[in-house]
Amino acid sequence: YSCSSKNHCLYISFPYNYRKPARINQYARCIVEGENLKFPWDDKQFETLNLVKTMKESDHSAVYVVKSQKDGNRYVLLQFHGTAEIYRRLMTITSPHLPKIYEVEEQDGIVTVLEEYIQGDTLAFLLEGIGLDRSETKDLMLQLCDALELLHKNGIVHRDIKPENVIVR
């Protein structure tokens, strides 16, 4: 089942594992200050990314919408404590219902992920506002099932499916 031009398209926002707080904000500060994003552990440098919006920032994790000066596109930048294993697997999966993962770095339990930015509303927002008719609901649920089936076939369990983690465009 795939998205068609007349229907909404559903994307799953993937949660990240996190553990005890450490140095998240040290790395995230580079973006907030408008500097080049650098990974201190190997001097690797992405193109210049400018902060567009802070989605979440805590001692455990940081989620930003950033804009590339090179290509003008928006991306989501995730930083969290945990393991990069799931995101490395997601890099190999192509689906119209999952954001593309472009880069994954891990050092000392701190994971940095650069992924596709999906413009849209959360399912939670749509349910609180306009709601969905029966046909739209069926269409979105079939897409959700397709996405989850693909994840499960690849040994990935989402663990946090809820309307706030489903983006509809």
Accessible surface in RSA format (square Angstrom, percent):
REM  Atomic radii and reference values for relative SASA: ProtOr
REM  Chains: A
REM  Algorithm: Lee & Richards
REM  Probe-radius: 1.40
REM  Slices: 20
REM RES _ NUM      All-atoms   Total-Side   Main-Chain    Non-polar    All polar
REM                ABS   REL    ABS   REL    ABS   REL    ABS   REL    ABS   REL
RES TYR A   1   127.09  59.3  64.76  36.8  62.33 162.2  64.23  48.3  62.86  77.5
RES SER A   2    74.64  63.1  61.79  82.5  12.84  29.6  29.99  63.9  44.65  62.6
RES CYS A   3    39.71  30.0  17.15  19.1  22.56  53.0  17.57  44.5  22.14  23.9
RES SER A   4    50.15  42.4  38.07  50.8  12.08  27.8  45.98  97.9   4.17   5.8
RES SER A   5   128.90 108.9  81.70 109.0  47.20 108.7  60.76 129.4  68.14  95.5
RES LYS A   6   181.34  88.5 141.24  86.7  40.09  95.5  95.48  85.9  85.86  91.5
RES ASN A   7    56.95  39.3  39.55  38.2  17.40  41.9   7.05  17.0  49.90  48.2
RES HIS A   8    62.35  34.1  58.81  40.9   3.54   9.0  45.28  46.7  17.07  19.9
RES CYS A   9    13.63  10.3  13.63  15.2   0.00   0.0  10.41  26.4   3.22   3.5
RES LEU A  10     0.00   0.0   0.00   0.0   0.00   0.0   0.00   0.0   0.00   0.0
RES TYR A  11    13.92   6.5  13.92   7.9   0.00   0.0   4.89   3.7   9.03  11.1
RES ILE A  12     0.29   0.2   0.00   0.0   0.29   0.7   0.14   0.1   0.16   0.4
RES SER A  13    38.71  32.7  36.67  48.9   2.03   4.7   6.44  13.7  32.27  45.2
RES PHE A  14    18.20   9.1   8.88   5.5   9.31  24.2   9.16   5.6   9.04  25.9
RES PRO A  15    31.34  22.8  18.43  16.8  12.91  46.9  25.87  21.4   5.47  34.0
RES TYR A  16    34.47  16.1  25.55  14.5   8.91  23.2  20.60  15.5  13.86  17.1
RES ASN A  17    53.83  37.1  49.17  47.5   4.66  11.2  19.32  46.5  34.51  33.4
RES TYR A  18   116.29  54.3  92.89  52.9  23.40  60.9  46.09  34.6  70.20  86.5
RES ARG A  19   144.35  60.6 133.61  68.1  10.74  25.6  68.59  93.7  75.76  45.9
RES LYS A  20   169.99  82.9 156.08  95.8  13.92  33.1 104.88  94.4  65.11  69.4
RES PRO A  21    58.47  42.6  44.89  40.9  13.58  49.4  45.05  37.2  13.41  83.4
RES ALA A  22    72.73  66.9  30.93  47.7  41.80  95.1  42.17  59.4  30.56  80.9
RES ARG A  23    92.73  38.9  87.84  44.8   4.89  11.6  45.43  62.1  47.30  28.7
RES ILE A  24     1.38   0.8   0.45   0.3   0.93   2.2   0.47   0.3   0.91   2.5
RES ASN A  25    60.34  41.6  57.28  55.4   3.06   7.4  26.46  63.7  33.88  32.7
RES GLN A  26    78.34  43.8  69.27  50.6   9.08  21.6  24.30  51.7  54.04  41.0
RES TYR A  27     9.33   4.4   8.99   5.1   0.34   0.9   4.81   3.6   4.52   5.6
RES ALA A  28     0.41   0.4   0.41   0.6   0.00   0.0   0.41   0.6   0.00   0.0
RES ARG A  29   122.97  51.6 119.61  61.0   3.36   8.0  42.80  58.5  80.18  48.6
RES CYS A  30    29.78  22.5  28.78  32.1   1.00   2.4   0.67   1.7  29.11  31.4
RES ILE A  31     0.58   0.3   0.07   0.0   0.52   1.2   0.07   0.0   0.52   1.4
RES VAL A  32    78.86  51.9  56.76  51.4  22.10  53.3  56.76  49.3  22.10  59.9
RES GLU A  33   101.58  58.3  67.19  50.8  34.40  81.9  38.34  74.2  63.25  51.6
RES GLY A  34    41.69  51.4   0.00   N/A  41.69  51.4  20.13  55.2  21.55  48.3
RES GLU A  35    88.80  51.0  81.39  61.6   7.41  17.6  37.27  72.1  51.53  42.1
RES ASN A  36    51.54  35.5  44.83  43.3   6.71  16.2   2.12   5.1  49.43  47.8
RES LEU A  37     0.75   0.4   0.75   0.5   0.00   0.0   0.75   0.5   0.00   0.0
RES LYS A  38   108.58  53.0 107.19  65.8   1.40   3.3  50.07  45.1  58.51  62.3
RES PHE A  39     3.02   1.5   2.89   1.8   0.13   0.3   2.89   1.8   0.13   0.4
RES PRO A  40    75.27  54.9  42.43  38.7  32.84 119.4  52.23  43.1  23.04 143.2
RES TRP A  41    56.23  22.6  17.94   8.7  38.28  89.9  27.01  14.4  29.22  47.4
RES ASP A  42    74.39  52.1  44.92  44.7  29.47  69.7  37.32  87.8  37.07  37.0
RES ASP A  43   129.29  90.6 106.12 105.6  23.16  54.8  32.80  77.2  96.49  96.2
RES LYS A  44    70.70  34.5  62.03  38.1   8.68  20.7  52.43  47.2  18.28  19.5
RES GLN A  45    87.35  48.8  58.99  43.1  28.36  67.5  14.55  31.0  72.80  55.2
RES PHE A  46    24.28  12.1  18.36  11.4   5.92  15.4  22.52  13.7   1.76   5.0
RES GLU A  47    63.75  36.6  43.24  32.7  20.50  48.8  24.72  47.8  39.03  31.9
RES THR A  48    31.39  22.3  26.97  27.3   4.42  10.5   8.89  11.9  22.50  34.0
RES LEU A  49     0.55   0.3   0.47   0.3   0.08   0.2   0.47   0.3   0.08   0.2
RES ASN A  50    49.10  33.9  49.09  47.4   0.01   0.0  20.57  49.5  28.53  27.6
RES LEU A  51    59.63  33.2  33.35  23.9  26.28  66.1  33.35  23.4  26.28  70.7
RES VAL A  52    57.90  38.1  25.49  23.1  32.42  78.1  29.67  25.8  28.23  76.6
RES LYS A  53   116.95  57.1 111.49  68.4   5.47  13.0  68.04  61.2  48.92  52.1
RES THR A  54    59.16  42.1  37.04  37.5  22.12  52.7  27.25  36.6  31.90  48.2
RES MET A  55   105.72  54.8  72.58  48.0  33.15  78.9  73.58  62.6  32.15  42.6
RES LYS A  56    85.48  41.7  78.28  48.0   7.20  17.1  60.89  54.8  24.60  26.2
RES GLU A  57    85.87  49.3  53.77  40.7  32.10  76.4  12.47  24.1  73.39  59.9
RES SER A  58    37.95  32.1  27.37  36.5  10.58  24.4  36.99  78.8   0.96   1.4
RES ASP A  59    88.16  61.8  81.68  81.3   6.49  15.3  13.66  32.2  74.50  74.3
RES HIS A  60    64.48  35.2  64.48  44.8   0.00   0.0  37.59  38.7  26.88  31.3
RES SER A  61     0.00   0.0   0.00   0.0   0.00   0.0   0.00   0.0   0.00   0.0
RES ALA A  62     0.27   0.3   0.00   0.0   0.27   0.6   0.00   0.0   0.27   0.7
RES VAL A  63    19.29  12.7  19.29  17.5   0.00   0.0  19.29  16.8   0.00   0.0
RES TYR A  64     0.08   0.0   0.08   0.0   0.00   0.0   0.08   0.1   0.00   0.0
RES VAL A  65     4.53   3.0   4.53   4.1   0.00   0.0   4.53   3.9   0.00   0.0
RES VAL A  66     0.00   0.0   0.00   0.0   0.00   0.0   0.00   0.0   0.00   0.0
RES LYS A  67    91.84  44.8  91.63  56.2   0.20   0.5  36.43  32.8  55.40  59.0
RES SER A  68     0.93   0.8   0.00   0.0   0.93   2.1   0.03   0.1   0.90   1.3
RES GLN A  69   115.89  64.8  81.28  59.4  34.61  82.4  33.89  72.1  82.00  62.2
RES LYS A  70   169.47  82.7 130.95  80.3  38.52  91.7  84.55  76.1  84.92  90.5
RES ASP A  71    71.92  50.4  40.40  40.2  31.52  74.5  35.31  83.1  36.61  36.5
RES GLY A  72    37.41  46.1   0.00   N/A  37.41  46.1  21.47  58.9  15.95  35.7
RES ASN A  73    78.42  54.1  74.83  72.3   3.59   8.7  12.60  30.3  65.82  63.6
RES ARG A  74   107.51  45.1  95.66  48.8  11.85  28.2  18.98  25.9  88.53  53.7
RES TYR A  75    24.95  11.6  24.95  14.2   0.00   0.0   9.93   7.5  15.02  18.5
RES VAL A  76    20.15  13.3  20.15  18.2   0.00   0.0  20.15  17.5   0.00   0.0
RES LEU A  77     0.00   0.0   0.00   0.0   0.00   0.0   0.00   0.0   0.00   0.0
RES LEU A  78     9.13   5.1   9.13   6.5   0.00   0.0   9.13   6.4   0.00   0.0
RES GLN A  79     1.30   0.7   0.90   0.7   0.40   0.9   0.00   0.0   1.30   1.0
RES PHE A  80     1.67   0.8   1.67   1.0   0.00   0.0   1.67   1.0   0.00   0.0
RES HIS A  81     9.09   5.0   9.09   6.3   0.00   0.0   2.00   2.1   7.10   8.3
RES GLY A  82     3.43   4.2   0.00   N/A   3.43   4.2   2.21   6.1   1.22   2.7
RES THR A  83    58.31  41.5  55.77  56.5   2.54   6.0  41.51  55.8  16.80  25.4
RES ALA A  84     0.00   0.0   0.00   0.0   0.00   0.0   0.00   0.0   0.00   0.0
RES GLU A  85    91.81  52.7  87.88  66.5   3.93   9.4  31.48  60.9  60.33  49.3
RES ILE A  86    34.90  19.9  34.90  26.0   0.00   0.0  34.90  25.1   0.00   0.0
RES TYR A  87     3.88   1.8   3.88   2.2   0.00   0.0   3.87   2.9   0.01   0.0
RES ARG A  88   113.40  47.6 107.51  54.8   5.89  14.0  50.84  69.5  62.55  37.9
RES ARG A  89    78.02  32.8  75.69  38.6   2.33   5.6  46.65  63.8  31.37  19.0
RES LEU A  90    11.33   6.3   7.19   5.1   4.14  10.4   7.19   5.0   4.14  11.2
RES MET A  91    78.38  40.6  57.01  37.7  21.37  50.9  47.52  40.4  30.86  40.9
RES THR A  92   114.42  81.4  78.32  79.4  36.10  86.0  74.49 100.0  39.93  60.4
RES ILE A  93    22.80  13.0   5.16   3.8  17.64  42.5   8.54   6.2  14.25  38.7
RES THR A  94   134.65  95.8 107.63 109.1  27.02  64.4  78.29 105.2  56.36  85.2
RES SER A  95    17.18  14.5   3.05   4.1  14.13  32.6   2.87   6.1  14.31  20.0
RES PRO A  96    66.70  48.6  53.33  48.6  13.37  48.6  65.84  54.4   0.86   5.3
RES HIS A  97     3.24   1.8   3.24   2.3   0.00   0.0   3.24   3.3   0.00   0.0
RES LEU A  98    12.72   7.1   6.71   4.8   6.01  15.1   6.71   4.7   6.01  16.2
RES PRO A  99    15.72  11.5   9.08   8.3   6.64  24.1   9.08   7.5   6.64  41.3
RES LYS A 100   112.58  54.9 106.93  65.6   5.65  13.5  73.88  66.5  38.70  41.2
RES ILE A 101     5.31   3.0   2.28   1.7   3.02   7.3   2.28   1.6   3.02   8.2
RES TYR A 102    84.71  39.6  67.61  38.5  17.10  44.5  45.12  33.9  39.60  48.8
RES GLU A 103    41.38  23.8  41.28  31.2   0.10   0.2   2.39   4.6  38.99  31.8
RES VAL A 104    15.16  10.0   0.89   0.8  14.27  34.4   0.89   0.8  14.27  38.7
RES GLU A 105    24.33  14.0  23.55  17.8   0.78   1.9   1.12   2.2  23.22  19.0
RES GLU A 106    57.44  33.0  37.08  28.0  20.36  48.5  11.25  21.8  46.19  37.7
RES GLN A 107    61.86  34.6  59.08  43.2   2.78   6.6   5.02  10.7  56.84  43.1
RES ASP A 108   105.78  74.1  64.72  64.4  41.06  97.1  32.06  75.4  73.72  73.5
RES GLY A 109    16.42  20.2   0.00   N/A  16.42  20.2   9.18  25.2   7.23  16.2
RES ILE A 110     1.04   0.6   1.04   0.8   0.00   0.0   1.04   0.8   0.00   0.0
RES VAL A 111     0.00   0.0   0.00   0.0   0.00   0.0   0.00   0.0   0.00   0.0
RES THR A 112     1.89   1.3   0.75   0.8   1.14   2.7   0.64   0.9   1.24   1.9
RES VAL A 113     0.12   0.1   0.00   0.0   0.12   0.3   0.12   0.1   0.00   0.0
RES LEU A 114    12.55   7.0  11.97   8.6   0.58   1.5  11.97   8.4   0.58   1.6
RES GLU A 115    15.64   9.0  15.64  11.8   0.00   0.0   0.00   0.0  15.64  12.8
RES GLU A 116    48.56  27.9  46.96  35.5   1.60   3.8  10.86  21.0  37.70  30.8
RES TYR A 117    58.11  27.1  43.77  24.9  14.34  37.3  20.75  15.6  37.37  46.1
RES ILE A 118    12.40   7.1   3.67   2.7   8.73  21.1   3.67   2.6   8.73  23.7
RES GLN A 119   115.21  64.4 112.92  82.5   2.30   5.5  53.21 113.3  62.01  47.0
RES GLY A 120    35.31  43.5   0.00   N/A  35.31  43.5  10.98  30.1  24.34  54.5
RES ASP A 121    63.54  44.5  59.87  59.6   3.67   8.7   4.63  10.9  58.91  58.8
RES THR A 122    48.00  34.1  46.02  46.7   1.97   4.7  39.23  52.7   8.77  13.3
RES LEU A 123    12.88   7.2  12.88   9.2   0.00   0.0  12.88   9.0   0.00   0.0
RES ALA A 124    12.29  11.3   9.99  15.4   2.30   5.2  12.16  17.1   0.14   0.4
RES PHE A 125   123.81  61.9 120.31  74.5   3.50   9.1 122.93  74.5   0.88   2.5
RES LEU A 126    16.24   9.0  15.78  11.3   0.46   1.1  16.24  11.4   0.00   0.0
RES LEU A 127    92.91  51.7  70.38  50.4  22.53  56.6  70.42  49.5  22.49  60.5
RES GLU A 128   148.27  85.1 111.12  84.1  37.14  88.4  50.63  97.9  97.64  79.7
RES GLY A 129    57.13  70.5   0.00   N/A  57.13  70.5  32.01  87.8  25.12  56.3
RES ILE A 130   147.20  83.8 109.51  81.6  37.69  90.9 117.48  84.6  29.72  80.7
RES GLY A 131    22.58  27.8   0.00   N/A  22.58  27.8  18.46  50.7   4.12   9.2
RES LEU A 132    35.36  19.7   4.37   3.1  30.99  77.9   7.38   5.2  27.98  75.3
RES ASP A 133    84.64  59.3  72.11  71.8  12.53  29.6  45.41 106.9  39.23  39.1
RES ARG A 134   218.03  91.5 204.77 104.4  13.26  31.6  82.77 113.1 135.26  82.0
RES SER A 135    81.98  69.3  71.76  95.8  10.23  23.6  40.57  86.4  41.41  58.0
RES GLU A 136    55.02  31.6  52.46  39.7   2.56   6.1  19.82  38.3  35.21  28.7
RES THR A 137    56.84  40.4  56.76  57.5   0.08   0.2  48.68  65.4   8.16  12.3
RES LYS A 138   138.67  67.7 131.99  81.0   6.68  15.9  81.23  73.1  57.44  61.2
RES ASP A 139    13.53   9.5  11.65  11.6   1.88   4.4  10.90  25.6   2.63   2.6
RES LEU A 140     0.37   0.2   0.37   0.3   0.00   0.0   0.37   0.3   0.00   0.0
RES MET A 141    69.24  35.9  68.94  45.6   0.29   0.7  43.52  37.0  25.71  34.1
RES LEU A 142    74.62  41.6  74.22  53.1   0.40   1.0  74.22  52.1   0.40   1.1
RES GLN A 143     0.00   0.0   0.00   0.0   0.00   0.0   0.00   0.0   0.00   0.0
RES LEU A 144    20.19  11.2  20.19  14.4   0.00   0.0  20.19  14.2   0.00   0.0
RES CYS A 145    78.22  59.2  72.75  81.1   5.47  12.9  23.60  59.8  54.62  58.9
RES ASP A 146    41.07  28.8  35.14  35.0   5.93  14.0  12.78  30.1  28.29  28.2
RES ALA A 147     0.59   0.5   0.00   0.0   0.59   1.3   0.59   0.8   0.00   0.0
RES LEU A 148    36.80  20.5  36.80  26.3   0.00   0.0  36.80  25.8   0.00   0.0
RES GLU A 149    89.75  51.5  84.08  63.6   5.68  13.5  28.94  56.0  60.81  49.7
RES LEU A 150    51.55  28.7  50.13  35.9   1.42   3.6  51.55  36.2   0.00   0.0
RES LEU A 151     0.00   0.0   0.00   0.0   0.00   0.0   0.00   0.0   0.00   0.0
RES HIS A 152   100.97  55.2  83.02  57.7  17.95  45.9  58.06  59.8  42.91  49.9
RES LYS A 153   156.11  76.2 115.69  71.0  40.42  96.2  77.28  69.6  78.83  84.0
RES ASN A 154    56.52  39.0  43.09  41.6  13.43  32.3  10.22  24.6  46.30  44.7
RES GLY A 155    51.27  63.2   0.00   N/A  51.27  63.2  33.52  92.0  17.74  39.7
RES ILE A 156     0.11   0.1   0.00   0.0   0.11   0.3   0.00   0.0   0.11   0.3
RES VAL A 157    99.78  65.7  89.79  81.3   9.98  24.1  89.79  78.0   9.98  27.1
RES HIS A 158     3.50   1.9   1.78   1.2   1.72   4.4   1.78   1.8   1.72   2.0
RES ARG A 159   171.73  72.1 125.67  64.1  46.06 109.7  64.26  87.8 107.46  65.1
RES ASP A 160    50.98  35.7  46.70  46.5   4.29  10.1  14.27  33.6  36.71  36.6
RES ILE A 161    67.74  38.5  38.91  29.0  28.83  69.5  38.91  28.0  28.83  78.2
RES LYS A 162    87.98  42.9  83.07  51.0   4.91  11.7  40.58  36.5  47.40  50.5
RES PRO A 163    51.12  37.3  50.39  45.9   0.73   2.7  50.63  41.8   0.49   3.0
RES GLU A 164    97.21  55.8  85.45  64.6  11.76  28.0  45.60  88.2  51.61  42.1
RES ASN A 165    23.08  15.9  23.08  22.3   0.00   0.0   0.44   1.1  22.64  21.9
RES VAL A 166     1.59   1.0   1.59   1.4   0.00   0.0   1.59   1.4   0.00   0.0
RES ILE A 167    35.24  20.1  35.24  26.3   0.00   0.0  35.24  25.4   0.00   0.0
RES VAL A 168     5.34   3.5   1.21   1.1   4.13   9.9   1.21   1.1   4.13  11.2
RES ARG A 169   132.15  55.5 100.26  51.1  31.89  75.9  56.42  77.1  75.73  45.9
END  Absolute sums over single chains surface
CHAIN  1 A     9315.9       7387.9       1928.1       4678.6       4637.4
END  Absolute sums over all chains
TOTAL          9315.9       7387.9       1928.1       4678.6       4637.4
